[in-house]
Amino acid sequence: MSAQSTPVSSAAGLKRGLGLFDSTMIVAGSMIGSGIFIVAAEMSRQLGSTGWLLASWVITGVLTIAAALSYGELASMMPRAGGQYVYLREAFSPLWGFLYGWTLFLVIQTGTIAAVAIGFARYLGTLEPAISESSYIVPPIHLGSSYAVSLSTAQLIAVLLILLLTWTNTRGLDYGKIVQNVFTTAKIGSLAALILVGLILGWNAHAISANFSSLWSRAAAQPIVPGLNPATALGLLVAMCVAQVGSLFSSDAWNNITFTAGEVRNPNRNVPLSLAFGTILVTSLYLLANLAYFITLPLSDIQHAPSDRVASTMLAAIFPRIGGPLIAVAIMISTFGCINGMILSGARAYFAMARDGLFLPKAATLNKASVPGAALAMQGVWGALLILMRTYDSRTGTYGNLYSNLLDYVISAALMFYILTIAGIFRLRRLRPEAERPYKAFGYPIVPVFYMLGAAVILIVLLIYRPATTWPGFLIVFLGVPVYLLFRRSRVSSNSK
């Protein structure tokens, strides 16, 4: 092993064992989950045309890459564990850093881990029918009129998956990165194969003619709100912004590599590069995947795909007998790698918070493998609990998933944190003009401002036209203020003893 590749310890005691390839696999692997295989159905219903759906993905890709290229400056300035938490803390105040970390632990990271784990179990259930969210080991136990706790066979699989990957990551960074590299490489290959099958074997002259002859027609769109249809200019703007919820969620988690910056070799170079390479790679695959859908399926088939499983519908059209099992295996590989990347990286943020006295003290410790084992365990336990918690609709007698509601609520809040973090680039350039910046934000100030303006427009539209799923997210964020004050008081009391 050369001197350049030998892992060294960071200031936090973490081992720098991640190279550029490993870091890029964390970016790409955390981004690609199950969203790309299903969200096109809802987006197509909202937008009602091939052209505007593809344009929506282009906008998402440009915004994501712009954000990643901007984050590179902060990553090169502060290549420490904690990533975005650290950037907000340094640019604004410890309170803003904590509010991000609070929301990350409470919903963003753990809720996404729970959602993707259930996604894994659902697709495993297509291969083994005994695995189902309605096949109960412990039937729902009601907690009031709106909530319940249950354990179905699908929930059990999801919980065991989280616990397994949490355990492997406590064994050391090498375990986590090997799993990540193997499964991310496999999922990129699977997605690329899906694209090639769609573009080559799925070539459907009827679908192509129907989808591309009236590329920008919005006749098939649903009203966004009563009286507002995408056929009008305002309706189209609102529809594009609302549709971004699906595409942005599918493209999210690219920032996870910043949480693990304390374990990246030559982080000043490798973190910014991995952000650029990973987001460009995934954005390209996503655009090609949607193109493959439109070459294979008419728009109406995409809009009405059973359970919104567009990729399954596409493969079933090409391989009627084996298409379903093939896509199930591909999505299971994808979700497995996604969960591992999010488990690996998320714990580093809580570790950094705990070292600042803003999280449970045990999370600040490293285990014998030089990884934050306690933070990993806390994250795994909370993610498992989110899977067990259910929502209940007494009007229909149906059960939902608590994490699904919470994720709907915090998507807008997460967008706010992205805007605020990129605003931190401007603030830190003013406050710390002499600070070392091995990498400077690409296209500064135009590219960062472009992202901030684009994201702000989406956020404002969601606040106006999707208030029921937007304002509760901000409530969740700001419920962290009294928790922050408790941690601060506890820290002051400890220091005074």
N, C-alpha and C positions, 0 to 999 in steps of 0.2 A: 504494500500500500504506500503510495507516494505521500510526501509531506503535505501536498496540496489537498489530498483527499482524506487525510486522517482527521477524524472528528475531534474537535477541541471543545472545551467548555466555555459557555458564555458567562456573562457576569452573574446571571441568575443561578448558575450551577447546572443548567441544561447542556446537553451535548449537541454540538453542531454536527449533525449527521445527515442533513438533507442537502443534496446537490441540486443543480438546475433541473435535471430530469424529474427528480423526486418532487420538487416544488411545483413544477408544471403539472404533474399528475395530481397533486392535491388541488390545484386550481380547477383543472378540467374535471376531475373525479367528483369534486364537491358540487360542481354546476350540473352535471348530467345525472339526473335522477329518473323519475318517471314522467315528469311534466311534458317533455317533448313528444311523448307517445300519446298524450290525451288532450292537452289544452287546445289544440287546433279546432276541436269540435265546438267548444264554447265560443272561442274567438270568431269562428266563421259564422256562428249564429248572430253574434253582435255586429259584425262588419258586413256580412252578406255578399262578399265578392272575393274573388281570387286575388285581384290586384291589391286591395286594401289589406287583406290578411298578410300577404307577403311584405307589403310596405310596413306593416306593424312590426314584423320580425326584424326588418332592416333597421327601424328606429330603435328597437330594443338592443340590437347588436351594436349600433353606433354609440348609443348611450352607455352601454356596458363597457365597451372598449375605451371610450373617453374617460369614464370613471377610473378604470384600471390604470390607464396611462397617467392619470392625475395622482392616484394613490402612490404610484411609484416614488414620487418625490418624498412623501411622508415616510414611506418604508425605508428609503435609503438614509433619511435623516435619523430615524429612530428604529434601528433594526433589533427590536427587543420583543420579548414575549408579550402578548397582549394586543398588538396590532392596533385596530381601530379604537379600542378603549384608550390606549396610550395617546393616540393622535388627538382625540377629543379632550383628554385630560390636559395635555400640554398646550393645545391651541386655545382652549376656552377656560375650563376649570375642572377640578376633580368631580364636581357634581355632574357635569355633562358626560364625563367618562363613565361615571357610575350608572347614570340613567341608561346609557347604551348597554353596559354590561348586565345590568338588572334585567332589561328587556330581552337581551340575548339569552340569558339563562332561563328566564321565566317562560319565554315563548319562542323567540326566533330560532335559536339553535336546537333546543330540546323539542320544540313543537315540530320542526322540520324533520328531525331524527325520527320522532314518533310517526309522523305522516308517511315517511318513506319506508319505515319498517312495516307498517300496515300495508303499504303498496306491495312490498315483497310478499307478504303473507297472502294477499288477495290473488296475486298471479300464481303463487304456489298452489292456491286453491283451485285454479283452473286445471292443474295437473292431478291434484288429489282432492276430490270433492269433500272429503271429511274435514278439510281445513276451510272454515267459513266463519264469518262474523255472527252468523245466526245459529251456529252449533255450539251451545253453551256447556262449559264445564261448571261454571258458577253463574246461574241466571242473574239478570240485573237486580241489584239491591238498591232501592230508591233512596236518595238523599234529598228529601223535599220533593217538590212537584216538578222540578226542571232538570234534575241531575240524578245519575245512578252510577253504580260501579258494577262491572261484570268481568267475566273471564271466558271468552270464547276460544275455540281452537285457533282462530286467526290471531287473536290477541296474544295467546300463549306463544305462538311462533314469533310474533313481533317482539315480545318482551325477551324471549330467549336469544333472539338475534342481537338485540341491543346489549344484553349482558355478555354474550360471547365476544363481541367486538370491543366492548369496554375492557374485558379481561385481557384480550390479546394486546391491547394498547398499553395496559399496565405492565406488560412484560418487557417493555422497552421500545425505543423509537424504531429500531430495526424491524421489529415485528410489524408495527403499524405501517411503515413505509413499504415493506414487501407486499403486504396485503393490498395496499393502495396501488402500487405500481402494477401488480398482476391484474387486479380487477378493473382498473382504469384502462389499461391497455386492451383488455378483453372487451370492455364496453364500447370503447372507441371503434374497435374492429367490428363489433356487432352492429353499431349504428351505421358505420360505413357500409357494411354488407346490406343492411336494410335499404339504404339509399340506392345502392347499385342495383339491387333487385327491383326496386320501384322504377328507377329510371330506365332499366334495360328490359326486364321481363314484364314489368307492369304497364308498358306502353299501351295506352288505351286511346285510340283515335277519337272515340265518342266523348270521353271525359276531357281530352285536350281541347277539342272543338268547343264543348260547352263551357269549360272554365276560362279559356283564353280568348274566345271570340268576343266576349263581353267582359273584359278584364276588370273594368271599374264600375260595373253596374252594382247598385246597392238594393236591388229589388227584393233580394232574399233575406234582408236583414230584419231582425226583431227590434221593436222600439226599446230604447235604452231605459227611458222612463215614460209614463203615459204622456202622449202628445209630442214626444221628441223622437224623431226617426232619423237614422243615418242618411236618409235621402236629402236632408237639408245640410247646409254647411256647418251650422252649429251642432246638429245631430251627429255629423261625421266626426267632428272634433271630439265630442264627448265619447262617442263609440271607440275612437282610436285610443283615448286615454284609459277608458275602462278596460279595453282589451289588453292594455299593457300589463294589467294585473297578472294575467295568465303567462304572458311571455317573459315579463320581468321576474316572476316567481321561478319559472323554469330556468332562467339564466342567473339566478341569485347564488350566493355563497362563494363567488369568485374571490371575495376578500378574505376567505378563511386562511389563506397562506400567510397573511400578515399576523395572525395570532401566533403562528409558529416561527416567526422570524428569529427568535432567540435560538433556534435549532438549525438554522440554515447556514451552510458554509458560504463565506463571502456574500453576506446578505445584501450589502450595498449594491451589488450587481445582480445577484440571482433572484431576489424577490421582485424587483421591477420587471426583469425579463420574464419571469414565470407568469406574472400578471398579464403581460402583453401576449405572450405565446399562448397561454391557456385560454384567454377570452377570445382571441382571434380564431383559434382552432374550433372552439365550441360554437361560436357564432356562425362560422362557415358550415359546420355540420348541421346546425339547426335550420339554416336557410335551405340547404340541399334536401333535408328530410321533408320539409313542407312542400318543396317543389316536387319531390317524389310522390307525396300524397295526391297532389293535383294532377299529375300525369297518369296516375292509376285510377283515381276515384272522381266521379262528378261531385260538385260542391254539395249537392243535397245529401249524398252518402256520407260526406265528412260531417255535415251538420247533424245528421241523425245516426251516427255510428253508435252501436249498442254500448251503453255505459260510457260513452265518449271515447272508447278505445279505438282511435283512428288507425294507429299502426297495426292493430290486430285485424281491423276491417280490411286494410290494404293487403296484408299478407294472405288473409283468407280469400281475397279476390284472385290472388296469383296462385296460391297453393291451398285449395279448398280443404284438403284433408289434414295438412300438417301446419298450416299457417298459424293457427292459434297456439299450439305448443311451442313453436319456434319463437314467437314474439314473447311468450311467457318466460322462456328461458333467458332471452336477451334482456328483458326488463328486470328479472331477478339478479342477473349479473350486474346490471347498471345500478340498481338500488343498493345492492350489497356494498359496492365500492363507494357509493355516495355516502352511506351511513358511516362507513369506516373513516372517510376523510373528515366528516363533520365531527365525529367523536374525537378523533385525534386532535383536531385543531381547536375546537371549542373550549376544551379544558384548559388550554394555555391562557385564555382570556381571564377565566376565573382565578387561575394561579396568579396572574399579574395583579388582579384586583385585591386578592387576599394579601399579597406582599405590601400593598398600600394600606392595609387595614380596612378595606371596603368589601370584604367577603368573609365567609367563615374561616377562622384562622387556620384550621387544618388543611384547607385548600392551598396554602402557601408552601406546603412541604413537598419534597421530592422523595420518591421511594428508592429502593436499592438499585432500580434500573435507571435512575436519573430522569424519571418522568413524573408529572404531578398526579400520582396515583389516587390521592384523595379527591382531587378535583374531578378526575375521570369518573370515580365512583359516584360522587354527588350528581354529576350530569346524567349518568346512566340510570340512577334510581329515579330521578325526577322525570326523565324521558319515559321510563317504564310506567310510572304513575299516571302520566298523561294518557297513555294508551288505555289504562284500566278505567279512567274516568269517562263517562258517557253523558251526553245531553239527552233530554227526553221531551218530546212534543206531545203533550197530553191530548191535543186536538186530533192528531192522527195516530197516536199510539206507537210512534216510531222512535228509534234511538239514533242519535248522531254521535260524533266524536268531539270531545271538548277541545282537543288540539286543533281540529279543523276550524272551529269558530274562532279560537284565539289567533290562528294564523291569518284568517280573514281580517281580523281587527288590526293586526300590527304591520301589515304590508305597507300601509301608508306611513306608519311611524318609522319603519325601517328606511323608507325613502327619505324621510326628514333627516335621519342620521347620516345618510350618504351625502345629502346636500350640505349639511353642517360640517361634515368632515372635509369635504372639498373646499368649503369656505375657509377652513383652517389653514389651507395652503397660503391664502392671501394674508391671513392674520399673522402667521408665523414668519412670512417674509418681511412683514413690517416690524414685528416684535424682535425677531432674531435674524437680522439681515446678514450677520457674519457667520451664522451656523453653517457647518459643512453640509453641502448638498451634492453627494456624488452623482445623483441623477436629478435632473430638474424636469418638472412636469412638461410633457410633450405639448407643443403648441400654446404654452402659457402666454397670455391669459385667456386666449380664445377658446381652447378646448375645455378647460375647467368651467369657464362661464357658460359655454354651450350646454354642458351637462347640467349645471345648476338651473339654468333657465328651462330646459326641457323637462327635468324632473319636477321643477316647481309648477309648471303648467299641469302636469299629470296629477300632482298632489292637490292642487286647487280644485281641479275638476272632480276628483274623488271626494273631496270635502263637501262640495256642493251637491253632487248627484249620487253619491254613495255614502251618505252620512251615517247610516245604521251600522256600516262595517268600518267606518273610518274614525269617528270620534271616540268610540270605546278603546281603540288602540292608543290614542293619546292619553286617555285616562289610565290605562295600564302603565304607560311610561311614567307619568307624573305621580302615580302611587308610590313610585320609588323614592320620592323626595323625603318623606318621613323615615323610610328605611335607611337612606343615606345619613340622615341626621343621627339616627341611633348608632350606626357604625362609627360616625365621627365622635360622638359622645363617649362611646366605649373605648375608642382609641385614645382620646384625651385622658380618660380616667386611668387607663393602663400606663400611659406615659408619666402620669403624676405620682404613681406609686413608687 
